[in-house]
Amino acid sequence: MAKGFGIAALVLAILSMFSPYGINFAVIWVGMICATVAALNGDRGLTIASVVIAFAGLLLFAPVTLAAIVNAAHMGDYAGLVFGFAPMGIAIVALVIDAARRSGKDSTIAS
């Protein structure tokens, strides 16, 4: 199950690079939800690749989206900034949670 969600996240991260303005947010969010499920089930490689590709796609291939995010941040509205980069952060947090759960040394996370 983890590999399937990881592959889906990777495919959606690649598709987000070629999505038009506005739709790429939805594609990134769905892809990073799949990456989060994959990370929580133990798949690290595809999750990391999906996060890196989604982040690079947002920075390099979506200049209008990035300009809208940065402009909103300069105007004092940080919701766009959070909305734009939160999916990648959620997947990274899921990787950390899975690593802590597997190590068994972190007492703050219930197994």
N, C-alpha and C positions, 0 to 999 in steps of 0.2 A: 504494500500500500504506500509506503514511504517513497519508493522509486517512482511510482505512478504520479504522485503529487509533485515530486521533484521535477519530473520531465514536463508535466503540465506547467509548472511555474517557469521553467526555462523557456518553453515555447511561448508563453504569454509575455515574458520579459523581452524576448526577441521581437514579438509582434508589437509590443508597445513602442518600439523605435519607429515603426512605420505607420502608426495610428495618427490621425489628424488631431488637432487641438481639441482638448476637452475629453475626447474618447480615450486618450492615452492615460488619463488619471484612472478611469474605470478599469482599463486593462492592467495597469500596474497594481491597483488594489486587489483585483481578483488573483493575479499572479502571485502577489506577496502573501495572500491568504493561503494559497496552495503551498507556497514555500514554508509558511509557518507550520502548517499541518505536517509537511514532510520533515521539518526540523524537529518537531516534537515527537515524531516517530523514529528518529535516529538517522535520517539522511542528512549528512553535512555537506558533501561535495556539491550536489546540485543546488542546495539552498544557497551556498556561498556564491556559486556561479550566477544564480538568478538575481541575487541582490546586487552583485557587481554590474551585471548587464543592465538591470533596470535603472540603477543609479547613473551609469554611463549614458544610457539612452535618454534619460531625463536631462542630463547636462549637455550632451552633444547633439542629439537628434531632435530635440523639442525646444528650440530657442524661444518660441512664442510662449510656451508654457512656463519655461524658466523665467522669462522676462516678466510674466504676470505674477509669478511667485515672489520674485525679488522686488518688484514694484509695490506689491501689497505689503511686504515687510518694511520697505522704506516709508510707507505711509502710516505705519504703526499697526497694521492689521496682520498679526502673526498667524491667524487661522490658515491662510493660504500656504504659509511656510510649513506649518505643521501638517496640513493636509497633503502637501506635496511630498514630504520626506518621511512621514510617519510609517508608511507601509514597509520601507526598508528597515526602519528601526524595530518594528514589531518582529520581523523575521530574525533579526540579529538577537533580540531578547529571547526568542524561542530557541535559538542555538545555544545561548548561555544557560537557559533553564535545562535543556536536554543534557548539556555537558555536566552541569551540577548534579542532575538526577543520576547520571551514569556513574559519577565518581563516588557518590554516597557520602561525601565528606561535608557537604553543606547542610547544616541542621535547620536552616530556615525554610527549606523547600520540602514539603511533605511528599513522601514517596507513595 
